[in-house]
């Protein structure tokens, strides 16, 4: 699940852009999955309806529906993979923000300590 990008120091903005891109790609894949499911259902219905008249056509339609089902499952898997990757990167961004807020807090604390001694 790690990539070469994980080994390179990147800015928060770069990581945020990657999260946005991954989420957009995930949504696109999910939409394609949903469309494939609808098309699969249509092909199966057509296959059943055409079985009495043309068994060969019915079988071809059924096989196409099976192919769409497999492709749809792969799209769904990729969609989830991209969502997980986006969540992982977002988690790193959140940790980065927390560290930065602690750094700022430390500086404020030092300034307050100095002001109290005067």
N, CA, C and O atoms as CSV, one atom per row, in Angstrom:
chain,resi,resn,atom,element,x,y,z
A,1,UNK,N,N,0.820,-1.181,0.000
A,1,UNK,CA,C,0.000,0.000,0.000
A,1,UNK,C,C,0.874,1.258,0.000
A,1,UNK,O,O,0.390,2.347,-0.308
A,2,UNK,N,N,2.146,1.113,0.341
A,2,UNK,CA,C,3.047,2.258,0.305
A,2,UNK,C,C,3.553,2.458,-1.112
A,2,UNK,O,O,3.639,1.519,-1.903
A,3,UNK,N,N,3.885,3.700,-1.407
A,3,UNK,CA,C,4.438,4.010,-2.720
A,3,UNK,C,C,5.727,4.794,-2.541
A,3,UNK,O,O,6.100,5.147,-1.422
A,4,UNK,N,N,6.397,5.062,-3.638
A,4,UNK,CA,C,7.624,5.850,-3.587
A,4,UNK,C,C,7.356,7.256,-3.074
A,4,UNK,O,O,8.244,7.885,-2.499
A,5,UNK,N,N,6.135,7.757,-3.276
A,5,UNK,CA,C,5.784,9.086,-2.794
A,5,UNK,C,C,5.886,9.160,-1.276
A,5,UNK,O,O,6.128,10.232,-0.720
A,6,UNK,N,N,5.700,8.015,-0.597
A,6,UNK,CA,C,5.776,7.994,0.855
A,6,UNK,C,C,7.196,8.225,1.355
A,6,UNK,O,O,7.389,8.597,2.513
A,7,UNK,N,N,8.176,8.013,0.510
A,7,UNK,CA,C,9.566,8.141,0.918
A,7,UNK,C,C,10.142,9.520,0.623
A,7,UNK,O,O,11.305,9.783,0.926
A,8,UNK,N,N,9.340,10.397,0.036
A,8,UNK,CA,C,9.785,11.733,-0.343
A,8,UNK,C,C,9.052,12.746,0.531
A,8,UNK,O,O,7.850,12.624,0.764
A,9,UNK,N,N,9.788,13.744,1.011
A,9,UNK,CA,C,9.156,14.806,1.791
A,9,UNK,C,C,8.296,15.648,0.863
A,9,UNK,O,O,8.763,16.163,-0.152
A,10,UNK,N,N,7.022,15.777,1.238
A,10,UNK,CA,C,6.091,16.561,0.426
A,10,UNK,C,C,5.418,17.601,1.300
A,10,UNK,O,O,5.309,17.443,2.516
A,11,UNK,N,N,4.977,18.650,0.665
A,11,UNK,CA,C,4.289,19.704,1.408
A,11,UNK,C,C,2.857,19.255,1.708
A,11,UNK,O,O,2.314,18.335,1.096
A,12,UNK,N,N,2.291,19.945,2.663
A,12,UNK,CA,C,0.902,19.673,3.034
A,12,UNK,C,C,-0.029,19.914,1.842
A,12,UNK,O,O,-1.007,19.190,1.657
A,13,UNK,N,N,0.276,20.921,1.046
A,13,UNK,CA,C,-0.552,21.238,-0.124
A,13,UNK,C,C,-0.487,20.113,-1.161
A,13,UNK,O,O,-1.499,19.745,-1.759
A,14,UNK,N,N,0.716,19.575,-1.364
A,14,UNK,CA,C,0.857,18.458,-2.311
A,14,UNK,C,C,0.049,17.248,-1.848
A,14,UNK,O,O,-0.627,16.590,-2.639
A,15,UNK,N,N,0.138,16.976,-0.559
A,15,UNK,CA,C,-0.614,15.836,-0.030
A,15,UNK,C,C,-2.120,16.086,-0.122
A,15,UNK,O,O,-2.885,15.169,-0.421
A,16,UNK,N,N,-2.545,17.322,0.135
A,16,UNK,CA,C,-3.973,17.651,0.024
A,16,UNK,C,C,-4.464,17.483,-1.407
A,16,UNK,O,O,-5.565,16.983,-1.639
A,17,UNK,N,N,-3.641,17.904,-2.364
A,17,UNK,CA,C,-4.020,17.724,-3.783
A,17,UNK,C,C,-4.125,16.241,-4.124
A,17,UNK,O,O,-5.023,15.824,-4.855
A,18,UNK,N,N,-3.199,15.452,-3.587
A,18,UNK,CA,C,-3.257,14.015,-3.849
A,18,UNK,C,C,-4.519,13.402,-3.252
A,18,UNK,O,O,-5.148,12.549,-3.877
A,19,UNK,N,N,-4.891,13.830,-2.050
A,19,UNK,CA,C,-6.120,13.332,-1.420
A,19,UNK,C,C,-7.322,13.669,-2.298
A,19,UNK,O,O,-8.173,12.816,-2.549
A,20,UNK,N,N,-7.387,14.912,-2.762
A,20,UNK,CA,C,-8.501,15.327,-3.624
A,20,UNK,C,C,-8.540,14.483,-4.900
A,20,UNK,O,O,-9.605,14.033,-5.322
A,21,UNK,N,N,-7.374,14.275,-5.507
A,21,UNK,CA,C,-7.312,13.473,-6.726
A,21,UNK,C,C,-7.742,12.029,-6.490
A,21,UNK,O,O,-8.475,11.451,-7.292
A,22,UNK,N,N,-7.283,11.458,-5.388
A,22,UNK,CA,C,-7.647,10.070,-5.075
A,22,UNK,C,C,-9.144,9.941,-4.818
A,22,UNK,O,O,-9.770,8.979,-5.264
A,23,UNK,N,N,-9.718,10.897,-4.105
A,23,UNK,CA,C,-11.155,10.847,-3.833
A,23,UNK,C,C,-11.971,11.031,-5.111
A,23,UNK,O,O,-13.004,10.385,-5.286
A,24,UNK,N,N,-11.514,11.903,-5.996
A,24,UNK,CA,C,-12.209,12.106,-7.271
A,24,UNK,C,C,-12.146,10.831,-8.113
A,24,UNK,O,O,-13.144,10.422,-8.706
A,25,UNK,N,N,-10.973,10.209,-8.159
A,25,UNK,CA,C,-10.817,8.967,-8.916
A,25,UNK,C,C,-11.654,7.854,-8.304
A,25,UNK,O,O,-12.238,7.043,-9.024
A,26,UNK,N,N,-11.714,7.815,-6.986
A,26,UNK,CA,C,-12.532,6.820,-6.304
A,26,UNK,C,C,-14.012,6.996,-6.662
A,26,UNK,O,O,-14.717,6.021,-6.924
A,27,UNK,N,N,-14.463,8.239,-6.669
A,27,UNK,CA,C,-15.870,8.506,-7.019
A,27,UNK,C,C,-16.150,8.107,-8.468
A,27,UNK,O,O,-17.191,7.524,-8.771
A,28,UNK,N,N,-15.211,8.428,-9.358
A,28,UNK,CA,C,-15.397,8.071,-10.768
A,28,UNK,C,C,-15.500,6.553,-10.926
A,28,UNK,O,O,-16.357,6.054,-11.656
A,29,UNK,N,N,-14.632,5.836,-10.247
A,29,UNK,CA,C,-14.670,4.372,-10.326
A,29,UNK,C,C,-15.960,3.828,-9.725
A,29,UNK,O,O,-16.532,2.871,-10.245
A,30,UNK,N,N,-16.413,4.427,-8.646
A,30,UNK,CA,C,-17.661,3.975,-8.014
A,30,UNK,C,C,-18.839,4.213,-8.955
A,30,UNK,O,O,-19.727,3.369,-9.076
A,31,UNK,N,N,-18.841,5.371,-9.621
A,31,UNK,CA,C,-19.915,5.668,-10.576
A,31,UNK,C,C,-19.894,4.677,-11.740
A,31,UNK,O,O,-20.943,4.214,-12.188
A,32,UNK,N,N,-18.689,4.353,-12.228
A,32,UNK,CA,C,-18.574,3.365,-13.307
A,32,UNK,C,C,-19.040,1.991,-12.837
A,32,UNK,O,O,-19.664,1.249,-13.595
A,33,UNK,N,N,-18.738,1.660,-11.596
A,33,UNK,CA,C,-19.204,0.392,-11.022
A,33,UNK,C,C,-20.731,0.350,-11.015
A,33,UNK,O,O,-21.335,-0.644,-11.418
A,34,UNK,N,N,-21.345,1.433,-10.554
A,34,UNK,CA,C,-22.809,1.491,-10.510
A,34,UNK,C,C,-23.415,1.361,-11.901
A,34,UNK,O,O,-24.419,0.672,-12.084
A,35,UNK,N,N,-22.803,2.027,-12.886
A,35,UNK,CA,C,-23.295,1.941,-14.268
A,35,UNK,C,C,-23.139,0.516,-14.804
A,35,UNK,O,O,-24.013,0.013,-15.511
A,36,UNK,N,N,-22.019,-0.131,-14.462
A,36,UNK,CA,C,-21.796,-1.513,-14.902
A,36,UNK,C,C,-22.826,-2.443,-14.288
A,36,UNK,O,O,-23.282,-3.377,-14.948
A,37,UNK,N,N,-23.201,-2.207,-13.042
A,37,UNK,CA,C,-24.229,-3.036,-12.396
A,37,UNK,C,C,-25.573,-2.901,-13.102
A,37,UNK,O,O,-26.277,-3.888,-13.314
A,38,UNK,N,N,-25.918,-1.678,-13.460
A,38,UNK,CA,C,-27.182,-1.457,-14.168
A,38,UNK,C,C,-27.164,-2.151,-15.531
A,38,UNK,O,O,-28.127,-2.816,-15.913
A,39,UNK,N,N,-26.071,-1.989,-16.249
A,39,UNK,CA,C,-25.953,-2.611,-17.569
A,39,UNK,C,C,-25.985,-4.137,-17.440
A,39,UNK,O,O,-26.589,-4.824,-18.263
A,40,UNK,N,N,-25.332,-4.653,-16.407
A,40,UNK,CA,C,-25.341,-6.107,-16.175
A,40,UNK,C,C,-26.772,-6.609,-15.981
A,40,UNK,O,O,-27.160,-7.625,-16.557
A,41,UNK,N,N,-27.551,-5.898,-15.171
A,41,UNK,CA,C,-28.935,-6.301,-14.921
A,41,UNK,C,C,-29.755,-6.267,-16.210
A,41,UNK,O,O,-30.575,-7.152,-16.454
A,42,UNK,N,N,-29.529,-5.243,-17.033
A,42,UNK,CA,C,-30.240,-5.142,-18.313
A,42,UNK,C,C,-29.882,-6.306,-19.235
A,42,UNK,O,O,-30.754,-6.904,-19.865
A,43,UNK,N,N,-28.591,-6.617,-19.304
A,43,UNK,CA,C,-28.146,-7.723,-20.165
A,43,UNK,C,C,-28.709,-9.058,-19.693
A,43,UNK,O,O,-29.097,-9.890,-20.513
A,44,UNK,N,N,-28.756,-9.267,-18.401
A,44,UNK,CA,C,-29.310,-10.526,-17.881
A,44,UNK,C,C,-30.804,-10.632,-18.198
A,44,UNK,O,O,-31.300,-11.702,-18.552
A,45,UNK,N,N,-31.509,-9.510,-18.067
A,45,UNK,CA,C,-32.934,-9.505,-18.399
A,45,UNK,C,C,-33.133,-9.817,-19.887
A,45,UNK,O,O,-33.981,-10.632,-20.252
A,46,UNK,N,N,-32.339,-9.155,-20.740
A,46,UNK,CA,C,-32.426,-9.408,-22.179
A,46,UNK,C,C,-32.083,-10.859,-22.501
A,46,UNK,O,O,-32.690,-11.473,-23.379
A,47,UNK,N,N,-31.112,-11.393,-21.784
A,47,UNK,CA,C,-30.710,-12.780,-22.010
A,47,UNK,C,C,-31.860,-13.741,-21.703
A,47,UNK,O,O,-32.146,-14.656,-22.475
A,48,UNK,N,N,-32.503,-13.517,-20.578
A,48,UNK,CA,C,-33.631,-14.381,-20.188
A,48,UNK,C,C,-34.774,-14.248,-21.185
A,48,UNK,O,O,-35.402,-15.241,-21.553
A,49,UNK,N,N,-35.044,-13.022,-21.620
A,49,UNK,CA,C,-36.142,-12.800,-22.562
A,49,UNK,C,C,-35.850,-13.404,-23.933
A,49,UNK,O,O,-36.770,-13.857,-24.614
A,50,UNK,N,N,-34.586,-13.415,-24.347
A,50,UNK,CA,C,-34.259,-13.910,-25.684
A,50,UNK,C,C,-33.974,-15.417,-25.708
A,50,UNK,O,O,-33.841,-15.989,-26.790
A,51,UNK,N,N,-33.880,-16.060,-24.568
A,51,UNK,CA,C,-33.558,-17.490,-24.499
A,51,UNK,C,C,-34.499,-18.349,-25.349
A,51,UNK,O,O,-34.004,-19.211,-26.076
A,52,UNK,N,N,-35.830,-18.168,-25.304
A,52,UNK,CA,C,-36.710,-19.035,-26.107
A,52,UNK,C,C,-36.516,-18.877,-27.620
A,52,UNK,O,O,-36.706,-19.833,-28.372
A,53,UNK,N,N,-36.139,-17.680,-28.064
A,53,UNK,CA,C,-36.022,-17.416,-29.498
A,53,UNK,C,C,-34.624,-17.656,-30.048
A,53,UNK,O,O,-34.474,-18.138,-31.171
A,54,UNK,N,N,-33.596,-17.322,-29.268
A,54,UNK,CA,C,-32.224,-17.410,-29.762
A,54,UNK,C,C,-31.287,-17.723,-28.595
A,54,UNK,O,O,-30.816,-16.827,-27.895
A,55,UNK,N,N,-31.033,-19.006,-28.407
A,55,UNK,CA,C,-30.193,-19.441,-27.282
A,55,UNK,C,C,-28.768,-18.905,-27.398
A,55,UNK,O,O,-28.139,-18.593,-26.387
A,56,UNK,N,N,-28.260,-18.798,-28.621
A,56,UNK,CA,C,-26.904,-18.281,-28.823
A,56,UNK,C,C,-26.789,-16.828,-28.379
A,56,UNK,O,O,-25.839,-16.455,-27.691
A,57,UNK,N,N,-27.751,-16.020,-28.772
A,57,UNK,CA,C,-27.760,-14.613,-28.362
A,57,UNK,C,C,-27.906,-14.510,-26.853
A,57,UNK,O,O,-27.235,-13.701,-26.213
A,58,UNK,N,N,-28.772,-15.318,-26.291
A,58,UNK,CA,C,-28.982,-15.309,-24.840
A,58,UNK,C,C,-27.678,-15.620,-24.109
A,58,UNK,O,O,-27.338,-14.975,-23.118
A,59,UNK,N,N,-26.952,-16.622,-24.615
A,59,UNK,CA,C,-25.682,-16.992,-23.983
A,59,UNK,C,C,-24.657,-15.866,-24.115
A,59,UNK,O,O,-23.925,-15.581,-23.166
A,60,UNK,N,N,-24.598,-15.224,-25.281
A,60,UNK,CA,C,-23.660,-14.116,-25.494
A,60,UNK,C,C,-23.987,-12.948,-24.555
A,60,UNK,O,O,-23.086,-12.335,-23.984
A,61,UNK,N,N,-25.268,-12.649,-24.402
A,61,UNK,CA,C,-25.674,-11.577,-23.492
A,61,UNK,C,C,-25.302,-11.913,-22.053
A,61,UNK,O,O,-24.841,-11.058,-21.297
A,62,UNK,N,N,-25.511,-13.175,-21.692
A,62,UNK,CA,C,-25.196,-13.604,-20.331
A,62,UNK,C,C,-23.684,-13.499,-20.071
A,62,UNK,O,O,-23.261,-13.056,-19.003
A,63,UNK,N,N,-22.896,-13.901,-21.040
A,63,UNK,CA,C,-21.444,-13.827,-20.895
A,63,UNK,C,C,-20.970,-12.373,-20.786
A,63,UNK,O,O,-20.065,-12.062,-20.012
A,64,UNK,N,N,-21.589,-11.499,-21.563
A,64,UNK,CA,C,-21.258,-10.072,-21.472
A,64,UNK,C,C,-21.624,-9.535,-20.090
A,64,UNK,O,O,-20.879,-8.740,-19.517
A,65,UNK,N,N,-22.751,-9.958,-19.560
A,65,UNK,CA,C,-23.148,-9.548,-18.209
A,65,UNK,C,C,-22.130,-10.033,-17.173
A,65,UNK,O,O,-21.807,-9.308,-16.232
A,66,UNK,N,N,-21.630,-11.245,-17.345
A,66,UNK,CA,C,-20.612,-11.790,-16.438
A,66,UNK,C,C,-19.327,-10.950,-16.516
A,66,UNK,O,O,-18.711,-10.641,-15.496
A,67,UNK,N,N,-18.943,-10.592,-17.731
A,67,UNK,CA,C,-17.746,-9.768,-17.916
A,67,UNK,C,C,-17.916,-8.418,-17.233
A,67,UNK,O,O,-16.998,-7.941,-16.565
A,68,UNK,N,N,-19.086,-7.798,-17.394
A,68,UNK,CA,C,-19.357,-6.511,-16.749
A,68,UNK,C,C,-19.336,-6.640,-15.227
A,68,UNK,O,O,-18.864,-5.745,-14.526
A,69,UNK,N,N,-19.850,-7.760,-14.727
A,69,UNK,CA,C,-19.835,-7.995,-13.286
A,69,UNK,C,C,-18.403,-8.047,-12.764
A,69,UNK,O,O,-18.083,-7.442,-11.741
A,70,UNK,N,N,-17.552,-8.769,-13.469
A,70,UNK,CA,C,-16.149,-8.865,-13.064
A,70,UNK,C,C,-15.459,-7.501,-13.121
A,70,UNK,O,O,-14.723,-7.132,-12.206
A,71,UNK,N,N,-15.701,-6.760,-14.196
A,71,UNK,CA,C,-15.113,-5.424,-14.321
A,71,UNK,C,C,-15.636,-4.499,-13.227
A,71,UNK,O,O,-14.882,-3.706,-12.664
A,72,UNK,N,N,-16.917,-4.603,-12.933
A,72,UNK,CA,C,-17.518,-3.780,-11.879
A,72,UNK,C,C,-16.910,-4.067,-10.520
A,72,UNK,O,O,-16.665,-3.150,-9.736
A,73,UNK,N,N,-16.667,-5.337,-10.242
A,73,UNK,CA,C,-16.050,-5.696,-8.968
A,73,UNK,C,C,-14.632,-5.141,-8.877
A,73,UNK,O,O,-14.209,-4.675,-7.820
A,74,UNK,N,N,-13.906,-5.194,-9.982
A,74,UNK,CA,C,-12.548,-4.645,-9.997
A,74,UNK,C,C,-12.579,-3.130,-9.804
A,74,UNK,O,O,-11.741,-2.583,-9.086
A,75,UNK,N,N,-13.531,-2.450,-10.434
A,75,UNK,CA,C,-13.656,-1.004,-10.261
A,75,UNK,C,C,-13.981,-0.669,-8.811
A,75,UNK,O,O,-13.449,0.295,-8.261
A,76,UNK,N,N,-14.845,-1.453,-8.198
A,76,UNK,CA,C,-15.196,-1.220,-6.803
A,76,UNK,C,C,-13.978,-1.440,-5.902
A,76,UNK,O,O,-13.755,-0.681,-4.959
A,77,UNK,N,N,-13.196,-2.471,-6.191
A,77,UNK,CA,C,-11.994,-2.750,-5.410
A,77,UNK,C,C,-11.009,-1.580,-5.524
A,77,UNK,O,O,-10.463,-1.118,-4.523
A,78,UNK,N,N,-10.790,-1.111,-6.754
A,78,UNK,CA,C,-9.884,0.022,-6.967
A,78,UNK,C,C,-10.403,1.290,-6.293
A,78,UNK,O,O,-9.625,2.070,-5.742
A,79,UNK,N,N,-11.701,1.491,-6.338
A,79,UNK,CA,C,-12.309,2.647,-5.694
A,79,UNK,C,C,-12.030,2.633,-4.193
A,79,UNK,O,O,-11.648,3.650,-3.613
A,80,UNK,N,N,-12.222,1.488,-3.583
A,80,UNK,CA,C,-11.979,1.379,-2.145
A,80,UNK,C,C,-10.493,1.545,-1.828
A,80,UNK,O,O,-10.137,2.156,-0.820
A,81,UNK,N,N,-9.640,1.013,-2.669
A,81,UNK,CA,C,-8.200,1.146,-2.478
A,81,UNK,C,C,-7.800,2.624,-2.498
A,81,UNK,O,O,-6.995,3.067,-1.678
A,82,UNK,N,N,-8.362,3.372,-3.429
A,82,UNK,CA,C,-8.048,4.796,-3.538
A,82,UNK,C,C,-8.594,5.569,-2.341
A,82,UNK,O,O,-7.949,6.498,-1.855
A,83,UNK,N,N,-9.774,5.191,-1.868
A,83,UNK,CA,C,-10.337,5.845,-0.675
A,83,UNK,C,C,-9.471,5.575,0.548
A,83,UNK,O,O,-9.238,6.467,1.364
A,84,UNK,N,N,-8.999,4.346,0.669
A,84,UNK,CA,C,-8.128,4.013,1.794
A,84,UNK,C,C,-6.817,4.785,1.727
A,84,UNK,O,O,-6.326,5.280,2.742
A,85,UNK,N,N,-6.261,4.884,0.538
A,85,UNK,CA,C,-5.013,5.632,0.350
A,85,UNK,C,C,-5.228,7.109,0.692
A,85,UNK,O,O,-4.380,7.730,1.332
A,86,UNK,N,N,-6.362,7.666,0.265
A,86,UNK,CA,C,-6.674,9.059,0.579
A,86,UNK,C,C,-6.811,9.254,2.092
A,86,UNK,O,O,-6.345,10.255,2.637
A,87,UNK,N,N,-7.448,8.300,2.760
A,87,UNK,CA,C,-7.609,8.393,4.215
A,87,UNK,C,C,-6.255,8.313,4.916
A,87,UNK,O,O,-6.021,9.004,5.908
A,88,UNK,N,N,-5.378,7.480,4.403
A,88,UNK,CA,C,-4.034,7.352,4.976
A,88,UNK,C,C,-3.263,8.665,4.853
A,88,UNK,O,O,-2.623,9.109,5.806
A,89,UNK,N,N,-3.329,9.274,3.689
A,89,UNK,CA,C,-2.630,10.546,3.469
A,89,UNK,C,C,-3.266,11.645,4.318
A,89,UNK,O,O,-2.562,12.474,4.894
A,90,UNK,N,N,-4.603,11.649,4.394
A,90,UNK,CA,C,-5.288,12.651,5.216
A,90,UNK,C,C,-4.881,12.504,6.679
A,90,UNK,O,O,-4.731,13.498,7.390
A,91,UNK,N,N,-4.706,11.271,7.121
A,91,UNK,CA,C,-4.256,11.025,8.486
A,91,UNK,C,C,-2.872,11.646,8.707
A,91,UNK,O,O,-2.617,12.234,9.758
A,92,UNK,N,N,-1.990,11.518,7.731
A,92,UNK,CA,C,-0.656,12.134,7.829
A,92,UNK,C,C,-0.760,13.651,7.884
A,92,UNK,O,O,-0.023,14.303,8.624
A,93,UNK,N,N,-1.675,14.210,7.101
A,93,UNK,CA,C,-1.887,15.664,7.128
A,93,UNK,C,C,-2.369,16.081,8.515
A,93,UNK,O,O,-1.897,17.078,9.061
A,94,UNK,N,N,-3.297,15.333,9.081
A,94,UNK,CA,C,-3.824,15.644,10.409
A,94,UNK,C,C,-2.724,15.579,11.464
A,94,UNK,O,O,-2.651,16.433,12.348
A,95,UNK,N,N,-1.872,14.564,11.369
A,95,UNK,CA,C,-0.752,14.452,12.311
A,95,UNK,C,C,0.184,15.647,12.149
A,95,UNK,O,O,0.653,16.219,13.133
A,96,UNK,N,N,0.448,16.016,10.895
A,96,UNK,CA,C,1.302,17.185,10.615
A,96,UNK,C,C,0.709,18.439,11.259
A,96,UNK,O,O,1.433,19.223,11.873
A,97,UNK,N,N,-0.604,18.629,11.122
A,97,UNK,CA,C,-1.267,19.794,11.710
A,97,UNK,C,C,-1.158,19.778,13.234
A,97,UNK,O,O,-0.935,20.813,13.861
A,98,UNK,N,N,-1.317,18.603,13.816
A,98,UNK,CA,C,-1.208,18.499,15.274
A,98,UNK,C,C,0.204,18.834,15.745
A,98,UNK,O,O,0.381,19.516,16.754
A,99,UNK,N,N,1.197,18.357,15.019
A,99,UNK,CA,C,2.593,18.655,15.381
A,99,UNK,C,C,2.852,20.148,15.264
A,99,UNK,O,O,3.485,20.744,16.136
A,100,UNK,N,N,2.361,20.756,14.179
A,100,UNK,CA,C,2.542,22.199,14.025
A,100,UNK,C,C,1.856,22.967,15.143
A,100,UNK,O,O,2.405,23.952,15.635
A,101,UNK,N,N,0.665,22.537,15.555
A,101,UNK,CA,C,-0.023,23.241,16.637
A,101,UNK,C,C,0.734,23.078,17.951
A,101,UNK,O,O,0.750,23.993,18.774
A,102,UNK,N,N,1.359,21.926,18.154
A,102,UNK,CA,C,2.175,21.732,19.354
A,102,UNK,C,C,3.417,22.604,19.310
A,102,UNK,O,O,3.824,23.149,20.336
A,103,UNK,N,N,4.028,22.747,18.133
A,103,UNK,CA,C,5.190,23.615,17.992
A,103,UNK,C,C,4.823,25.048,18.346
A,103,UNK,O,O,5.563,25.729,19.056
A,104,UNK,N,N,3.699,25.491,17.858
A,104,UNK,CA,C,3.231,26.840,18.162
A,104,UNK,C,C,2.920,26.994,19.639
A,104,UNK,O,O,3.202,28.036,20.231
A,105,UNK,N,N,2.353,25.988,20.222
A,105,UNK,CA,C,2.010,26.008,21.632
A,105,UNK,C,C,3.275,26.113,22.472
A,105,UNK,O,O,3.317,26.856,23.452
A,106,UNK,N,N,4.300,25.369,22.087
A,106,UNK,CA,C,5.570,25.388,22.805
A,106,UNK,C,C,6.170,26.792,22.802
A,106,UNK,O,O,6.666,27.256,23.828
A,107,UNK,N,N,6.127,27.469,21.657
A,107,UNK,CA,C,6.663,28.826,21.550
A,107,UNK,C,C,5.858,29.794,22.406
A,107,UNK,O,O,6.438,30.637,23.090
A,108,UNK,N,N,4.550,29.690,22.380
A,108,UNK,CA,C,3.693,30.552,23.201
A,108,UNK,C,C,3.994,30.310,24.675
A,108,UNK,O,O,4.056,31.258,25.458
A,109,UNK,N,N,4.179,29.070,25.054
A,109,UNK,CA,C,4.477,28.726,26.434
A,109,UNK,C,C,5.808,29.366,26.879
A,109,UNK,O,O,5.906,29.907,27.980
A,110,UNK,N,N,6.827,29.295,26.006
A,110,UNK,CA,C,8.105,29.907,26.338
A,110,UNK,C,C,7.978,31.434,26.480
A,110,UNK,O,O,8.559,32.030,27.386
A,111,UNK,N,N,7.225,32.043,25.590
A,111,UNK,CA,C,7.052,33.488,25.668
A,111,UNK,C,C,6.302,33.871,26.950
A,111,UNK,O,O,6.628,34.871,27.590
A,112,UNK,N,N,5.324,33.090,27.306
A,112,UNK,CA,C,4.557,33.356,28.532
A,112,UNK,C,C,5.431,33.169,29.762
A,112,UNK,O,O,5.321,33.924,30.728
A,113,UNK,N,N,6.288,32.176,29.728
A,113,UNK,CA,C,7.190,31.935,30.856
A,113,UNK,C,C,8.150,33.095,31.026
A,113,UNK,O,O,8.417,33.520,32.150
A,114,UNK,N,N,8.679,33.621,29.906
A,114,UNK,CA,C,9.594,34.749,29.961
A,114,UNK,C,C,8.870,36.003,30.474
A,114,UNK,O,O,9.423,36.761,31.270
A,115,UNK,N,N,7.652,36.210,30.020
A,115,UNK,CA,C,6.875,37.388,30.422
A,115,UNK,C,C,6.564,37.331,31.907
A,115,UNK,O,O,6.513,38.370,32.566
A,116,UNK,N,N,6.358,36.148,32.439
A,116,UNK,CA,C,6.047,36.003,33.850
A,116,UNK,C,C,7.222,36.322,34.747
A,116,UNK,O,O,7.008,36.673,35.907
A,117,UNK,N,N,8.436,36.221,34.280
A,117,UNK,CA,C,9.636,36.463,35.079
A,117,UNK,C,C,9.974,37.950,35.145
A,117,UNK,O,O,10.708,38.369,36.039
A,118,UNK,N,N,9.466,38.737,34.238
A,118,UNK,CA,C,9.842,40.157,34.189
A,118,UNK,C,C,9.294,40.936,35.341
A,118,UNK,O,O,9.526,42.141,35.436
